[in-house]
Amino acid sequence: MKTLTDFVSQIIRASLEKSPDEMLGDFLRIVIELSEAGNGSIVGEYGPQLSVLYSTDHSTMNQTVSRESIAGRALHQGVILYTPLTPADTATEHQEDHAPGQNEQYLLTIPIPSVYHEDNSASSARFTNVLQLSFSNPIFNAPAPTSDSYREYTFEQIKQESGFDSYLANVFVLLPVLSFAMEIKNLRRTAYQAMHEVKNKFFSVQAWIQCLQEDLQDCAPQVFNNTNVNESMELVERAIQEGLDLSKDSLLFTQIYTRHFRSTDLNEVVQRAADDVRALATSTGNIEVSTELDKNVGTCYIDPDQLRIALFNIGKNAVEALGEAETSNPWFSVRTEATEDDHIQIVLEDNAGGLPDEIVNGLFLPFKSYKDGGTGLGLTITKKIVDGHNGTISCDSGKNGTRFTIRLSSTASS
């Protein structure tokens, strides 16, 4: 049986790994389970309007909500409303505040406090979203609300109602967790959009530098006979390329994407990633890339495209390290292993001579790189992808080389 701590972890994890709709869906399913409600929805501000952000009735999602509705009143007055569920409780022009089941008669509308307020009391909070839950039976021992006598509560008052501890106490604990998770999601979206603009600026500068070089070649070709000018041009081009690499990795790191899990032959994914590494190795030197694939490893429920990126990031680092280490007979190997405890291991090794201790100690931290011009995000992205598969990744490094071990459940799911 899941504990409240498990639910908190699930919501925070969803804010880091899932799309906004998936995260809100997880939260709504949790509070419906805890409160024994029949259905639910989350209404929030979307620009100047209110909108259904998520609902158990998917047909109402993204619809505009009237500020005169019960949801609008709860949001702007900061009060909790306990009302009968009637067709008059309209959230949109043609829809009820949320679509109830046939047997549901009561609606509880709760404003969700923002993370931005001066203290921890709900009275000082501002509200940007509303949770609505519908019930087939009264949730408090007091007389049920009617069309002429609906109930209005502050956050402190509702805690005094008999039945609050049984149905709503844990839900109210999770409200600030949802608010925090939504803020994480907003920050990730903002970071993604900002870095996308930075990437576009780098592309523009790169294009203008190329135009400048062409113009100089036409009108003053003797400039390129100057060693200092050539060195300066190379430095500028290198800086632009490093900025592009950083922006691309940052976009992948902050990207909010819907994972596409499906039953996939894991050995095939590993082989394709090894082929990518082999192509890179061929262009950089005489590095042997080999695979050893366990036939007992079958299909797994994974996102093959993302996992291939994770494996390639490790292989790319190995090839670059081997190119710099001047190792005799350099090699990189990948093997899969089916374990007795229903797990699968992917082991990636090289003989490049190992990593510095200061790098190993913070290996998966962002922006920490031992390579000149490296972004320090490749392995951070790899760990993010492995975490998204509920897997683990570890690293052992010594004078003979480096070994990464990725461990996944053979029945891994999203």
N, C-alpha and C positions, 0 to 999 in steps of 0.2 A: 504494500500500500504506500502510495506516495505521501511524503510529508510536505508541509508548507515550504520548507527550504528547497525541496525538489522542484516545486512549482516556481519559486522565485528564480532558481537557476535556469529552468526551462525558458522563462520569459526573457531573461537577460541574454541567454544563448541565442534565442531567436532574433533578438535585436541586432546581433552581430553577424548572423549567418543567413537569415531568411529575408524574403521580400517583405515590404510593409503589410501586404494583405495576409501573408502567412503568419506573421508575428501577431497581428490583431486576431486572427482566427484561433491561434493557440491560446491567447489570453481569454477570449470569449468562451472557448470550450472549457477552460479551467474554472472560470467563475460560475458557469452554468452547472458544472459538476459539484462545486463546493456549496452553491446556494440551493441546489435542487430545482432550479428554474426550468421552464420548458424551452424558451427561446431567448434570444438577446440581440442587441445591436450596439454599436458604438457610433455616436454622432459627434462631429467636430467641426471646427472652423476651417473653411477652405476658401482663403481669400476673404472677400467681404460677406460670403454666404456661409450657411451651415450645410453640411452634407453627411449622408450616411457613409461612414468610412468602412464599416464592415457590419455584416448582418448574417444571422443564420438563414435568412431568406435572401439568397444572392440576387434576386430580381430587384431588390430595393437598393443595392449598393450603388454609391456615387450619385444617388438622387438628391436633389436640393431639398433642404428642410426649412420650413417656415420658422422665423424667429418668434412667432406667436404660438408655436406648438409647445407642448409640455417640455420637450427637450430644450427648446430655446429658452423657456422661462427658467428651468433649473440651471442652465448654463449661466445666464446673465444675472440671476439673483443669488446664485450660489447656494440654493436650497435643494433638499432631497424631497421628491414628491412621490407619494404613494396614492395611486388613483385606480379607479375601475378602468378596465380596458374596453373602450367603446369606440365606435367609428368616428366620434367627434374629436378624438385625440389624434389629430392629423399632424404628421411631420412634413409631408409634401402635399401638393394640391389634391392628389388622388390616393395617397397611401397613409396608412396608420403610422404612428411613431415607429413601430416595427411590426412585422407580420407575425401575429400570434398563432398558436395552434388552436384547433377548434374548441378545446376545453379550457383555454386560459382566460382568466377573468380579471387579473390584477397586474398592474404595471408599476414597477419601482424604477424611478429615474434618479440617477446619482451623478452629480457633477464630479469630474475628476480633477483634483488640485494640480496645478502646474508645479514644476520643480522650482520655479522662480517665485519665491515669496520670502518675507523677512524672517519668519520663524516657522516652527513646525505645526502651528495651529491652523486648522482649516479656515478659521474666520479671517485670517490675513491673506489667504491664498487668492490667486486669480485662477479662472478655470478656462480651459480651451477645448475640453472634450466631455462627453456625457456617456455614461453606461446605462443602458435600459435592459431590464430583465422582466420577463412576464411569468406569472405563476397561475396555476389552476386553482389553488387554495390560498386562503389568507395566510400570511407568513408571521403575523403577530397575533397574540391572544386577544388584543383589543378589538372592538367592533371593526369589521371590514369597512373600507371606504365606499362611499356611494357617489353618484353624480352630483349630489348636493353637499357632500361632506368629505371631500378628499383630504388627505393629510399632508401637512408640510412640516419638515423637520430641519433642524440644523444638524451638523455632524455630531454634536454632543448629545442632542436630544434623542436621536434615533438609537444611540447606544443604550438608552434606558428602557427601550421596549423589550418586553419578554419575547423571546424568539430570535433576538439579534445574535446572541452568542451561537445559536444552533445553525443559523442559515447565513449570516452576513459578516460575522467577525473576521473571518479569514479573507473574505472578499475585500473588505476595507483595508486590510493590511497590504493587499496586492495593488491597490489603486496607485500609490506613489511609485511602486515598482514599474507599472505600465507607463506612468508619466515619464519616469527616468529612461525607460527603454525607448520610448518614442523620441525623446530628445537625442539619444544616441543615434537613432535612425536618421534624424534630421541633420545632425552633425556630419554623419557619413555622407549623406546626400550632398550637403553643402561642400564638403571637402572634395567629393568626386567632381562636382560641377566646376569648382575653382581650378582643380588640377587639369580638367579638360580644357579650360580656357588657357592655362599656362602652356599646355602642350601645343595648342593652336598657335600661340605666339612664337614658340620656338620654331615651328614649321615655317611661319612667315619670315622670321629672321633668317633661317636657313635658305629660303628661296631668294631673299634680297641679297644675301652674301654671294650667292651664285650669280645673280644678275650683275652685282658690282664687279665680280671677277671677269665676267664676259665683257662688260663695258671697258674695263681697264685693258683687257687684251686687245680690244679694238682701237682704243685711242692712245694708250700709253703702254705698249707691250714691254718696254724696257724696264718697267717697274718690277716685273717678275724676275729680273736678273739680280735684284737686291736680296741678299740672304735674309736680312732682318724682316723685310716685307713678307717673304715666304714663310718664315717662322711665325710671324704674327698671324698670318692667315691660317696656318695649321692650328695654332693655339685657339683661335676663334672657332674654327670648325669643330675642334675636339670638345670645346666647352659647350657648344650648341648640341652636339651629339650626346654628351653626358647629360645635359638638361633634358633632352628628349627621352633618353633611357630612364631617367629618374621619374619623369612625368608618366611614362607608360607603366612602369612598375607600380607607381603610386595609384594610378587608376585601377589597376588589377587588385591592389591591396584594399582599396576603399570601396570597390565595386559592390553595389547591392544587386545581386543576381538571384534568379530562381534556379536552384540546382536541378539538374535533369538526371535523376537516378533511374537506372534501368538495369535489367539483368544483362550482364556483359561478361564475355570471356576475358578474365583478368590477364591470362598469359598473352592474349592478343594485344591488350593495351600496353603491357610491359614491353613486348617485342617492338611495337610501333615507336614507343618512346626511345628504346635502345637504337632503333634505326635512325631516329632524328639525331641522337648523340653521335652515332657513327658518321653521319654526313658532316657534322660539325668537326669531328676529329680528323676526318680525311682532309679537310681544308686547312687545318692548323698544324698537322704534323703526322708522324708515323705512330699513331696510338691505336692499339688493338682494343676493340670493343666486343665483348662476348656476352652471351646470355645462357642461362641454365634454367629451364622452365620445368617445374614439377608437374607431371601429367595428372597428379591427384588434385591439382588446383582447378576447380571448375568455374562455373559462372558465379558472379557476385553481383549484388545490388549496389551499383556505384555510379558516379558521374564520370564516365570514361574520359571525356575531354579535359575536365579539371584535373583528374588524377594523372593524365599524361603530362600536363603542364608541371605538376609537382615533381614527377620523376625526371623530366627534362631539366628542370632547374638544378637538381643535384648533379646530373650528368654534365651539364654545361660548366658548373663550378669545377668538377673533376678534370675535364679536358683543359680548362684554362690553367689549373694548378699544375697539371702534367706538362703543359707547354713551357711553364716557367721553371720547373724543378730540374730539368735536364736529367731526368731519370732514364737509366738504360732499360730498354724493353718496356716502355710505359704501357699500362693497360687499365681498362675500366671494365668492370663486370657487373651484371645484374642477374640475380637469381630469385626464383619464387619457391616457397616451401609451404606445404600444408602441415599444420601442427596437429597434435593429438587432441587439443582442447578447442577444436572447431575454429581456429584462427588461421590466417594466412600471413606469411611474412614475405616482404620484398626487401632483399638485401642488396645494397649498391656499394661497391668497393673500388678503390683505386690504390695505386702504389706511388702516390706523389710525394710521400714523405711527411704527411701529417699537417695539422693546422696549429697555429700559435695558441698557447693556453688562453690568452686573453680573448681570442675569438671563440674558442670552444665554450668558454664560460658564459658567453652571451650570444650563442650561435643563432638563435631564432629571434633575437631582438631586432626591430626595424632600424635601418640606417646605420648598421654596424657592419663594416666591410674591411677586409684586409687587402682588397685589390685596388690598385690605382684607378680611379674613375668609377669604381663600383657603386651601385646604389644602396647596397645593404638591405634589399627587400626580397631578393630571390628566395632565400630560405624561410623568411617570414611568411611569404605567400604559400610556400610549400606546406608549412605547418598549419596555416589557416585551412588549406584544402584537406589535409589529413584529419584535422580536428572536425571538419564538416562531415567526415565519414565515420565519426566516432572512433577514430583510430589513434594510434600513438606513433611517434617518431623519436628515435634516439640516435646518438652519434658517438662513436668511439674513434679516437684519433691518436696515432703514435708515429714513431719514426719510420715505420714501414708503410704507412698509408692511413686512409680514412675509410670507415665503414658506417653507412647509414642503414638503419633497420626500421622499416615501416610495418606496423602490425595492424591488420584489419580483421574484423569478424567475417567469417565466411558467409554469414547471413546479414551483413551490414545493411542498414536501411537508413532512409532520411528521417 
